[in-house]
């Protein structure tokens, strides 16, 4: 029964990470198309709702399980941070719809690619967590997420700098500044996931 429960945790982590990636990929598609409308926002909300359901299932299993595959705090933190990535992607999507921003600029297109890439690396790392023989590969994925986070920091600074330099409409500036900052925060949250995964494999070494 213990082995079954341990495998169930890893199965749920993979499902959660893959659903998060589904949201990140869909966001990238929306940025490419510029179709932030009622229908597409509803689809993103469904993806986010699916993520919440998986997160609750992990939390409930954690409460029922006496012996866990790794520290209970790490299980909670990993699940919570993966959920936070998807929440943040959903938040950007809602803001784009709310602010009627149907023409994403090249900066947001870069952010959406980075978010999808970081999410993909999270999926790759999570899928290997059930076997510490893959620790070096897991660390490589965590390093890639951190590299992407550094890129997003730089991109945010450039985007906001150009925003103030090239625009005089304060409302326009406020809207896009929030979008850029939320996008960068999404990648930050991906990095939190990476750091949590790295901490887990260090403790298991």
MDAnalysis code that builds the backbone (N, CA, C; Angstrom):
import MDAnalysis as mda
import numpy as np

u = mda.Universe.empty(615, n_residues=205, atom_resindex=np.repeat(np.arange(205), 3), trajectory=True)
u.add_TopologyAttr("name", ["N", "CA", "C"] * 205)
u.add_TopologyAttr("resid", np.arange(1, 206))
u.add_TopologyAttr("resname", ["UNK", "UNK", "UNK", "UNK", "UNK", "UNK", "UNK", "UNK", "UNK", "UNK", "UNK", "UNK", "UNK", "UNK", "UNK", "UNK", "UNK", "UNK", "UNK", "UNK", "UNK", "UNK", "UNK", "UNK", "UNK", "UNK", "UNK", "UNK", "UNK", "UNK", "UNK", "UNK", "UNK", "UNK", "UNK", "UNK", "UNK", "UNK", "UNK", "UNK", "UNK", "UNK", "UNK", "UNK", "UNK", "UNK", "UNK", "UNK", "UNK", "UNK", "UNK", "UNK", "UNK", "UNK", "UNK", "UNK", "UNK", "UNK", "UNK", "UNK", "UNK", "UNK", "UNK", "UNK", "UNK", "UNK", "UNK", "UNK", "UNK", "UNK", "UNK", "UNK", "UNK", "UNK", "UNK", "UNK", "UNK", "UNK", "UNK", "UNK", "UNK", "UNK", "UNK", "UNK", "UNK", "UNK", "UNK", "UNK", "UNK", "UNK", "UNK", "UNK", "UNK", "UNK", "UNK", "UNK", "UNK", "UNK", "UNK", "UNK", "UNK", "UNK", "UNK", "UNK", "UNK", "UNK", "UNK", "UNK", "UNK", "UNK", "UNK", "UNK", "UNK", "UNK", "UNK", "UNK", "UNK", "UNK", "UNK", "UNK", "UNK", "UNK", "UNK", "UNK", "UNK", "UNK", "UNK", "UNK", "UNK", "UNK", "UNK", "UNK", "UNK", "UNK", "UNK", "UNK", "UNK", "UNK", "UNK", "UNK", "UNK", "UNK", "UNK", "UNK", "UNK", "UNK", "UNK", "UNK", "UNK", "UNK", "UNK", "UNK", "UNK", "UNK", "UNK", "UNK", "UNK", "UNK", "UNK", "UNK", "UNK", "UNK", "UNK", "UNK", "UNK", "UNK", "UNK", "UNK", "UNK", "UNK", "UNK", "UNK", "UNK", "UNK", "UNK", "UNK", "UNK", "UNK", "UNK", "UNK", "UNK", "UNK", "UNK", "UNK", "UNK", "UNK", "UNK", "UNK", "UNK", "UNK", "UNK", "UNK", "UNK", "UNK", "UNK", "UNK", "UNK", "UNK", "UNK", "UNK", "UNK", "UNK", "UNK", "UNK", "UNK"])
u.atoms.positions = np.array([
    [0.833, -1.208, 0.000],
    [0.000, 0.000, 0.000],
    [0.869, 1.260, 0.000],
    [1.990, 1.207, 0.726],
    [2.881, 2.362, 0.779],
    [3.425, 2.680, -0.610],
    [3.857, 1.614, -1.321],
    [4.395, 1.827, -2.667],
    [3.328, 2.440, -3.568],
    [2.103, 1.945, -3.413],
    [1.001, 2.479, -4.219],
    [0.807, 3.966, -3.946],
    [0.821, 4.348, -2.678],
    [0.607, 5.755, -2.335],
    [1.754, 6.621, -2.833],
    [2.990, 6.120, -2.724],
    [4.122, 6.898, -3.215],
    [3.988, 7.130, -4.717],
    [3.637, 6.081, -5.447],
    [3.472, 6.219, -6.897],
    [2.341, 7.188, -7.216],
    [1.295, 7.171, -6.390],
    [0.169, 8.062, -6.617],
    [0.592, 9.520, -6.482],
    [1.456, 9.817, -5.512],
    [1.953, 11.185, -5.365],
    [2.666, 11.624, -6.645],
    [3.547, 10.784, -7.152],
    [4.312, 11.145, -8.341],
    [3.406, 11.256, -9.569],
    [2.398, 10.405, -9.632],
    [1.432, 10.491, -10.727],
    [0.691, 11.822, -10.691],
    [0.284, 12.230, -9.497],
    [-0.444, 13.493, -9.354],
    [0.450, 14.691, -9.633],
    [1.707, 14.629, -9.206],
    [2.633, 15.723, -9.507],
    [2.777, 15.883, -11.023],
    [2.903, 14.753, -11.717],
    [3.041, 14.801, -13.173],
    [1.787, 15.370, -13.819],
    [0.614, 14.924, -13.348],
    [-0.644, 15.453, -13.883],
    [-0.747, 16.957, -13.647],
    [-0.348, 17.387, -12.470],
    [-0.428, 18.808, -12.142],
    [0.518, 19.625, -13.015],
    [1.751, 19.131, -13.164],
    [2.734, 19.847, -13.979],
    [2.305, 19.887, -15.447],
    [1.785, 18.781, -15.951],
    [1.344, 18.751, -17.350],
    [0.156, 19.681, -17.584],
    [-0.725, 19.786, -16.600],
    [-1.852, 20.711, -16.736],
    [-1.376, 22.156, -16.697],
    [-0.379, 22.427, -15.853],
    [0.218, 23.759, -15.809],
    [0.831, 24.112, -17.166],
    [1.545, 23.136, -17.745],
    [2.140, 23.359, -19.063],
    [1.068, 23.588, -20.121],
    [-0.036, 22.874, -19.998],
    [-1.163, 23.061, -20.918],
    [-1.630, 24.515, -20.887],
    [-1.705, 25.090, -19.689],
    [-2.093, 26.492, -19.554],
    [-1.057, 27.428, -20.141],
    [0.224, 27.146, -19.897],
    [1.302, 27.990, -20.427],
    [1.322, 27.943, -21.953],
    [1.131, 26.751, -22.499],
    [1.123, 26.587, -23.959],
    [-0.068, 27.323, -24.569],
    [-1.212, 27.216, -23.905],
    [-2.408, 27.898, -24.419],
    [-2.227, 29.415, -24.358],
    [-1.591, 29.903, -23.295],
    [-1.327, 31.339, -23.191],
    [-0.443, 31.802, -24.346],
    [0.562, 31.019, -24.670],
    [1.440, 31.361, -25.794],
    [0.649, 31.422, -27.095],
    [-0.290, 30.494, -27.251],
    [-1.142, 30.503, -28.450],
    [-2.007, 31.764, -28.491],
    [-2.516, 32.180, -27.336],
    [-3.355, 33.377, -27.282],
    [-2.539, 34.636, -27.591],
    [-1.322, 34.671, -27.090],
    [-0.457, 35.823, -27.376],
    [-0.156, 35.893, -28.866],
    [0.057, 34.747, -29.472],
    [0.336, 34.703, -30.914],
    [-0.865, 35.179, -31.724],
    [-2.056, 34.766, -31.303],
    [-3.272, 35.105, -32.051],
    [-3.891, 36.439, -31.629],
    [-3.646, 36.863, -30.390],
    [-4.255, 38.082, -29.862],
    [-5.719, 37.911, -29.499],
    [-6.190, 36.666, -29.445],
    [-7.620, 36.406, -29.199],
    [-7.919, 36.252, -27.703],
    [-7.832, 37.351, -26.989],
    [-8.185, 37.353, -25.572],
    [-9.637, 37.812, -25.446],
    [-10.539, 36.849, -25.510],
    [-11.958, 37.179, -25.459],
    [-12.664, 36.284, -24.441],
    [-13.962, 36.424, -24.371],
    [-14.736, 35.689, -23.369],
    [-14.559, 34.178, -23.510],
    [-14.540, 33.686, -24.732],
    [-14.416, 32.247, -24.956],
    [-13.040, 31.719, -24.554],
    [-11.985, 32.428, -24.967],
    [-10.635, 31.942, -24.659],
    [-10.324, 32.088, -23.171],
    [-10.836, 33.140, -22.542],
    [-10.645, 33.294, -21.098],
    [-11.342, 32.166, -20.335],
    [-12.484, 31.723, -20.846],
    [-13.219, 30.628, -20.208],
    [-12.434, 29.320, -20.313],
    [-11.774, 29.108, -21.456],
    [-10.963, 27.901, -21.625],
    [-9.797, 27.912, -20.641],
    [-9.125, 29.063, -20.520],
    [-8.017, 29.168, -19.578],
    [-8.497, 28.946, -18.143],
    [-9.667, 29.471, -17.828],
    [-10.205, 29.291, -16.478],
    [-10.482, 27.823, -16.188],
    [-10.933, 27.076, -17.192],
    [-11.171, 25.640, -17.005],
    [-9.863, 24.905, -16.728],
    [-8.817, 25.295, -17.451],
    [-7.504, 24.680, -17.216],
    [-7.037, 24.981, -15.793],
    [-7.213, 26.226, -15.370],
    [-6.817, 26.621, -14.016],
    [-7.641, 25.871, -12.977],
    [-8.925, 25.669, -13.254],
    [-9.807, 24.944, -12.341],
    [-9.375, 23.483, -12.221],
    [-8.940, 22.883, -13.329],
    [-8.431, 21.515, -13.304],
    [-7.188, 21.429, -12.420],
    [-6.349, 22.453, -12.494],
    [-5.158, 22.492, -11.658],
    [-5.501, 22.576, -10.183],
    [-6.509, 23.374, -9.856],
    [-6.955, 23.479, -8.463],
    [-7.436, 22.132, -7.939],
    [-8.146, 21.384, -8.785],
    [-8.675, 20.081, -8.381],
    [-7.537, 19.106, -8.078],
    [-6.496, 19.107, -8.907],
    [-5.353, 18.224, -8.678],
    [-4.618, 18.639, -7.405],
    [-4.470, 19.950, -7.205],
    [-3.817, 20.455, -6.001],
    [-4.552, 20.011, -4.743],
    [-5.883, 20.081, -4.781],
    [-6.678, 19.633, -3.631],
    [-6.504, 18.138, -3.390],
    [-6.431, 17.374, -4.474],
    [-6.266, 15.927, -4.337],
    [-4.922, 15.594, -3.684],
    [-3.887, 16.319, -4.068],
    [-2.568, 16.117, -3.448],
    [-2.619, 16.464, -1.971],
    [-3.257, 17.579, -1.653],
    [-3.364, 18.010, -0.259],
    [-4.137, 16.995, 0.576],
    [-5.227, 16.468, 0.024],
    [-6.028, 15.479, 0.749],
    [-5.256, 14.184, 0.945],
    [-4.505, 13.766, -0.067],
    [-3.706, 12.556, 0.068],
    [-2.603, 12.756, 1.093],
    [-2.039, 13.946, 1.119],
    [-0.994, 14.246, 2.096],
    [-1.540, 14.128, 3.521],
    [-2.761, 14.579, 3.726],
    [-3.377, 14.498, 5.047],
    [-3.704, 13.064, 5.453],
    [-3.904, 12.183, 4.464],
    [-4.272, 10.799, 4.758],
    [-3.070, 9.862, 4.862],
    [-1.902, 10.323, 4.388],
    [-0.744, 9.439, 4.281],
    [0.236, 9.680, 5.428],
    [0.582, 8.597, 6.128],
    [1.490, 8.714, 7.274],
    [2.946, 8.820, 6.822],
    [3.345, 7.959, 5.879],
    [4.710, 7.972, 5.357],
    [4.671, 8.466, 3.913],
    [5.431, 9.496, 3.620],
    [5.414, 10.126, 2.297],
    [6.753, 9.916, 1.583],
    [6.793, 10.018, 0.264],
    [8.033, 9.763, -0.485],
    [9.152, 10.757, -0.171],
    [8.824, 11.971, 0.216],
    [9.796, 12.933, 0.740],
    [9.082, 13.876, 1.694],
    [9.787, 14.854, 2.235],
    [9.248, 15.691, 3.304],
    [7.877, 16.252, 2.965],
    [6.998, 16.221, 3.942],
    [5.633, 16.703, 3.752],
    [5.632, 18.178, 3.342],
    [6.499, 18.963, 3.958],
    [6.575, 20.388, 3.619],
    [6.965, 20.583, 2.162],
    [7.874, 19.734, 1.671],
    [8.305, 19.846, 0.278],
    [7.194, 19.434, -0.681],
    [6.421, 18.421, -0.288],
    [5.286, 18.010, -1.115],
    [4.291, 19.157, -1.231],
    [3.975, 19.762, -0.096],
    [3.041, 20.890, -0.097],
    [3.585, 22.051, -0.932],
    [4.868, 22.367, -0.740],
    [5.460, 23.515, -1.435],
    [5.527, 23.279, -2.939],
    [5.887, 22.069, -3.338],
    [5.966, 21.757, -4.764],
    [4.597, 21.892, -5.417],
    [3.597, 21.286, -4.804],
    [2.236, 21.356, -5.358],
    [1.725, 22.790, -5.379],
    [1.958, 23.512, -4.299],
    [1.471, 24.888, -4.197],
    [2.130, 25.791, -5.231],
    [3.436, 25.631, -5.433],
    [4.135, 26.488, -6.389],
    [3.751, 26.176, -7.830],
    [3.545, 24.897, -8.147],
    [3.073, 24.549, -9.491],
    [1.702, 25.179, -9.731],
    [0.843, 25.101, -8.715],
    [-0.485, 25.710, -8.818],
    [-0.377, 27.223, -8.992],
    [0.585, 27.835, -8.312],
    [0.762, 29.286, -8.406],
    [1.196, 29.729, -9.799],
    [1.983, 28.889, -10.481],
    [2.381, 29.222, -11.858],
    [1.138, 29.341, -12.741],
    [0.267, 28.347, -12.641],
    [-0.944, 28.362, -13.456],
    [-1.872, 29.506, -13.063],
    [-1.962, 29.789, -11.770],
    [-2.759, 30.937, -11.313],
    [-2.245, 32.231, -11.937],
    [-0.930, 32.361, -12.014],
    [-0.323, 33.571, -12.559],
    [-0.569, 33.681, -14.065],
    [-0.489, 32.559, -14.772],
    [-0.798, 32.558, -16.210],
    [-2.254, 32.960, -16.425],
    [-3.133, 32.418, -15.600],
    [-4.554, 32.769, -15.683],
    [-4.757, 34.257, -15.415],
    [-3.998, 34.804, -14.471],
    [-4.116, 36.228, -14.125],
    [-3.722, 37.121, -15.298],
    [-2.642, 36.770, -15.995],
    [-2.241, 37.577, -17.163],
    [-3.335, 37.527, -18.231],
    [-3.857, 36.324, -18.453],
    [-4.901, 36.159, -19.468],
    [-6.116, 37.019, -19.145],
    [-6.526, 37.013, -17.881],
    [-7.664, 37.834, -17.462],
    [-7.386, 39.318, -17.666],
    [-6.164, 39.749, -17.327],
    [-5.812, 41.168, -17.477],
    [-5.838, 41.581, -18.946],
    [-5.338, 40.712, -19.815],
    [-5.350, 41.026, -21.243],
    [-6.777, 41.212, -21.735],
    [-7.679, 40.351, -21.265],
    [-9.081, 40.484, -21.651],
    [-9.729, 41.705, -21.041],
    [-9.462, 41.941, -19.755],
    [-10.051, 43.073, -19.042],
    [-9.617, 44.402, -19.652],
    [-8.345, 44.494, -20.019],
    [-7.807, 45.746, -20.558],
    [-7.990, 45.869, -22.066],
    [-8.628, 44.863, -22.678],
    [-8.895, 44.878, -24.123],
    [-7.600, 45.002, -24.930],
    [-6.584, 44.280, -24.503],
    [-5.297, 44.308, -25.192],
    [-5.258, 43.147, -26.186],
    [-5.656, 43.408, -27.391],
    [-5.765, 42.362, -28.416],
    [-4.584, 42.342, -29.376],
    [-3.595, 43.212, -29.122],
    [-2.413, 43.233, -29.981],
    [-1.153, 43.107, -29.122],
    [-0.864, 41.897, -28.656],
    [0.328, 41.679, -27.834],
    [1.588, 42.128, -28.565],
    [2.468, 42.806, -27.866],
    [3.692, 43.294, -28.500],
    [4.781, 42.220, -28.466],
    [5.939, 42.556, -29.034],
    [7.013, 41.564, -29.153],
    [7.580, 41.180, -27.792],
    [7.482, 42.085, -26.811],
    [7.972, 41.753, -25.476],
    [7.110, 40.660, -24.839],
    [5.803, 40.810, -24.928],
    [4.922, 39.801, -24.343],
    [5.067, 38.476, -25.087],
    [5.301, 38.538, -26.387],
    [5.513, 37.307, -27.150],
    [6.763, 36.580, -26.653],
    [7.797, 37.347, -26.322],
    [9.004, 36.736, -25.753],
    [8.708, 36.140, -24.377],
    [7.957, 36.872, -23.563],
    [7.589, 36.368, -22.236],
    [6.809, 35.061, -22.357],
    [5.872, 35.011, -23.292],
    [5.026, 33.812, -23.410],
    [5.845, 32.592, -23.816],
    [6.855, 32.803, -24.643],
    [7.741, 31.706, -25.043],
    [8.555, 31.241, -23.836],
    [9.079, 32.196, -23.067],
    [9.870, 31.861, -21.877],
    [9.022, 31.096, -20.870],
    [7.796, 31.548, -20.659],
    [6.897, 30.882, -19.712],
    [6.624, 29.447, -20.160],
    [6.375, 29.258, -21.456],
    [6.128, 27.903, -21.951],
    [7.370, 27.023, -21.802],
    [8.532, 27.573, -22.098],
    [9.769, 26.799, -21.988],
    [10.066, 26.417, -20.534],
    [9.868, 27.372, -19.616],
    [10.110, 27.086, -18.202],
    [9.128, 26.029, -17.698],
    [7.888, 26.121, -18.137],
    [6.870, 25.143, -17.745],
    [7.208, 23.754, -18.280],
    [7.724, 23.703, -19.496],
    [8.124, 22.435, -20.092],
    [9.255, 21.792, -19.287],
    [10.206, 22.595, -18.850],
    [11.318, 22.073, -18.049],
    [10.830, 21.562, -16.697],
    [9.815, 22.220, -16.138],
    [9.225, 21.742, -14.887],
    [8.624, 20.355, -15.085],
    [7.887, 20.172, -16.174],
    [7.293, 18.861, -16.470],
    [8.388, 17.803, -16.583],
    [9.445, 18.124, -17.315],
    [10.535, 17.165, -17.508],
    [11.179, 16.784, -16.173],
    [11.364, 17.763, -15.292],
    [11.987, 17.497, -13.993],
    [11.066, 16.679, -13.091],
    [9.795, 17.055, -13.062],
    [8.825, 16.374, -12.189],
    [8.679, 14.902, -12.578],
    [8.705, 14.611, -13.868],
    [8.549, 13.231, -14.338],
    [9.679, 12.322, -13.862],
    [10.821, 12.915, -13.491],
    [11.970, 12.119, -13.060],
    [12.104, 12.020, -11.541],
    [11.227, 12.693, -10.815],
    [11.369, 12.774, -9.361],
    [11.225, 11.435, -8.642],
    [10.586, 10.479, -9.276],
    [10.369, 9.197, -8.600],
    [11.607, 8.304, -8.608],
    [12.692, 8.783, -9.227],
    [13.926, 8.000, -9.275],
    [15.128, 8.932, -9.149],
    [15.770, 8.909, -7.983],
    [16.885, 9.816, -7.733],
    [18.129, 9.475, -8.550],
    [18.077, 8.370, -9.297],
    [19.184, 8.069, -10.210],
    [19.257, 9.131, -11.318],
    [18.151, 9.843, -11.497],
    [18.095, 10.884, -12.531],
    [18.421, 12.272, -11.965],
    [19.028, 12.325, -10.793],
    [19.224, 13.617, -10.113],
    [20.015, 14.621, -10.953],
    [21.011, 14.138, -11.707],
    [21.815, 15.073, -12.511],
    [20.969, 15.689, -13.628],
    [20.097, 14.886, -14.226],
    [19.206, 15.415, -15.266],
    [18.196, 16.386, -14.662],
    [17.701, 16.059, -13.484],
    [16.760, 16.950, -12.805],
    [17.427, 18.289, -12.506],
    [18.665, 18.241, -12.023],
    [19.396, 19.484, -11.747],
    [19.578, 20.311, -13.017],
    [19.796, 19.647, -14.134],
    [19.970, 20.366, -15.401],
    [18.685, 21.112, -15.778],
    [17.541, 20.476, -15.570],
    [16.268, 21.141, -15.847],
    [16.063, 22.332, -14.904],
    [16.435, 22.162, -13.640],
    [16.308, 23.262, -12.669],
    [17.210, 24.432, -13.063],
    [18.398, 24.118, -13.548],
    [19.323, 25.167, -14.004],
    [18.764, 25.907, -15.213],
    [18.106, 25.165, -16.096],
    [17.490, 25.782, -17.276],
    [16.362, 26.728, -16.868],
    [15.570, 26.324, -15.892],
    [14.495, 27.195, -15.396],
    [15.084, 28.476, -14.822],
    [16.170, 28.348, -14.085],
    [16.820, 29.525, -13.503],
    [17.398, 30.433, -14.587],
    [17.942, 29.845, -15.641],
    [18.460, 30.635, -16.764],
    [17.335, 31.434, -17.410],
    [16.189, 30.797, -17.588],
    [15.040, 31.470, -18.182],
    [14.523, 32.579, -17.266],
    [14.593, 32.360, -15.959],
    [14.163, 33.394, -15.011],
    [15.067, 34.627, -15.115],
    [16.364, 34.406, -15.278],
    [17.287, 35.529, -15.452],
    [16.985, 36.280, -16.751],
    [16.641, 35.537, -17.792],
    [16.256, 36.165, -19.057],
    [15.017, 37.028, -18.876],
    [14.052, 36.521, -18.111],
    [12.794, 37.261, -17.931],
    [13.011, 38.536, -17.124],
    [13.936, 38.497, -16.169],
    [14.277, 39.719, -15.420],
    [14.783, 40.799, -16.369],
    [15.701, 40.400, -17.236],
    [16.280, 41.335, -18.203],
    [15.217, 41.841, -19.170],
    [14.363, 40.941, -19.620],
    [13.300, 41.316, -20.559],
    [12.326, 42.303, -19.919],
    [11.985, 42.088, -18.660],
    [11.084, 43.016, -17.957],
    [11.676, 44.419, -17.922],
    [12.957, 44.516, -17.592],
    [13.603, 45.828, -17.508],
    [13.595, 46.538, -18.858],
    [13.908, 45.793, -19.908],
    [13.906, 46.378, -21.254],
    [12.500, 46.810, -21.647],
    [11.519, 45.946, -21.393],
    [10.136, 46.224, -21.793],
    [9.586, 47.459, -21.085],
    [9.807, 47.545, -19.786],
    [9.291, 48.687, -19.032],
    [10.034, 49.960, -19.411],
    [11.345, 49.833, -19.651],
    [12.121, 50.998, -20.083],
    [11.596, 51.560, -21.392],
    [11.349, 50.697, -22.370],
    [10.818, 51.143, -23.660],
    [9.391, 51.673, -23.523],
    [8.645, 51.090, -22.603],
    [7.262, 51.514, -22.391],
    [7.203, 52.983, -21.997],
    [8.050, 53.375, -21.054],
    [8.075, 54.778, -20.609],
    [8.714, 55.692, -21.642],
    [9.667, 55.154, -22.393],
    [10.379, 55.965, -23.370],
    [9.525, 56.300, -24.588],
    [8.687, 55.356, -25.013],
    [7.985, 55.494, -26.287],
    [6.505, 55.854, -26.158],
    [5.990, 55.939, -24.923],
    [4.563, 56.217, -24.749],
    [4.333, 57.346, -23.746],
    [3.282, 58.117, -23.981],
    [2.947, 59.223, -23.080],
    [1.587, 59.043, -22.414],
    [0.805, 58.081, -22.894],
    [-0.522, 57.830, -22.327],
    [-0.364, 57.071, -21.007],
    [-0.694, 57.698, -19.873],
    [-0.474, 57.045, -18.568],
    [-1.293, 55.775, -18.376],
    [-2.494, 55.730, -18.920],
    [-3.330, 54.527, -18.785],
    [-2.712, 53.358, -19.549],
    [-2.245, 53.641, -20.748],
    [-1.576, 52.621, -21.560],
    [-0.346, 52.089, -20.828],
    [0.419, 52.996, -20.247],
    [1.629, 52.605, -19.522],
    [1.290, 51.746, -18.307],
    [0.280, 52.135, -17.555],
    [-0.130, 51.379, -16.363],
    [-0.535, 49.957, -16.736],
    [-1.327, 49.837, -17.796],
    [-1.797, 48.513, -18.223],
    [-0.631, 47.600, -18.585],
    [0.237, 48.087, -19.461],
    [1.307, 47.228, -19.946],
    [2.376, 46.982, -18.886],
    [2.603, 47.936, -18.028],
    [3.565, 47.713, -16.940],
    [3.089, 46.555, -16.061],
    [1.799, 46.522, -15.769],
    [1.254, 45.428, -14.959],
    [1.380, 44.094, -15.684],
    [1.125, 44.102, -16.992],
    [1.237, 42.869, -17.773],
    [2.671, 42.343, -17.732],
    [3.640, 43.226, -17.988],
    [5.042, 42.807, -17.979],
    [5.452, 42.269, -16.607],
    [5.059, 42.967, -15.567],
    [5.450, 42.559, -14.220],
    [4.808, 41.227, -13.823],
    [3.565, 41.022, -14.235],
    [2.895, 39.755, -13.937],
    [3.536, 38.617, -14.724],
    [3.918, 38.887, -15.959],
    [4.594, 37.871, -16.777],
    [5.933, 37.488, -16.149],
    [6.674, 38.493, -15.703],
    [7.966, 38.206, -15.078],
    [7.768, 37.454, -13.770],
    [6.732, 37.802, -13.036],
    [6.432, 37.105, -11.789],
    [6.074, 35.638, -12.048],
    [5.452, 35.369, -13.185],
    [5.127, 33.987, -13.546],
    [6.393, 33.157, -13.697],
    [7.391, 33.734, -14.353],
    [8.655, 33.015, -14.521],
    [9.376, 32.897, -13.178],
    [9.269, 33.913, -12.341],
    [9.814, 33.815, -10.976],
    [9.219, 32.613, -10.255],
    [7.909, 32.436, -10.411],
    [7.227, 31.334, -9.749],
    [7.686, 29.998, -10.310],
    [7.942, 29.944, -11.614],
    [8.539, 28.736, -12.198],
    [9.878, 28.440, -11.539],
    [10.647, 29.486, -11.277],
    [11.950, 29.303, -10.633],
    [11.782, 28.803, -9.196],
    [10.725, 29.254, -8.507],
    [10.442, 28.732, -7.171],
    [10.202, 27.223, -7.234],
    [9.491, 26.786, -8.267],
    [9.263, 25.344, -8.455],
    [10.601, 24.639, -8.650],
    [11.445, 25.208, -9.500],
    [12.758, 24.619, -9.747],
    [13.592, 24.520, -8.487],
    [13.567, 25.562, -7.676],
    [14.333, 25.553, -6.420],
    [13.773, 24.519, -5.445],
    [12.454, 24.355, -5.440],
    [11.836, 23.344, -4.582],
    [12.259, 21.951, -5.019],
    [12.242, 21.704, -6.314],
    [12.671, 20.405, -6.844],
    [14.131, 20.149, -6.512],
    [14.960, 21.166, -6.673],
    [16.389, 21.012, -6.370],
    [16.580, 20.684, -4.897],
    [15.836, 21.362, -4.036],
    [15.931, 21.087, -2.598],
    [15.543, 19.650, -2.279],
    [14.546, 19.137, -2.958],
    [14.095, 17.759, -2.737],
    [15.188, 16.770, -3.088],
    [15.815, 16.951, -4.256],
    [16.827, 15.966, -4.669],
    [18.094, 16.066, -3.811],
    [18.397, 17.260, -3.307],
    [19.554, 17.408, -2.413],
    [19.308, 16.643, -1.112],
    [18.092, 16.750, -0.602],
    [17.748, 16.053, 0.646],
    [17.725, 14.543, 0.470],
    [17.406, 14.098, -0.756],
    [17.325, 12.652, -1.011],
    [18.675, 12.037, -1.361],
    [19.678, 12.889, -1.567],
    [21.001, 12.386, -2.009],
    [21.673, 11.572, -0.900],
])
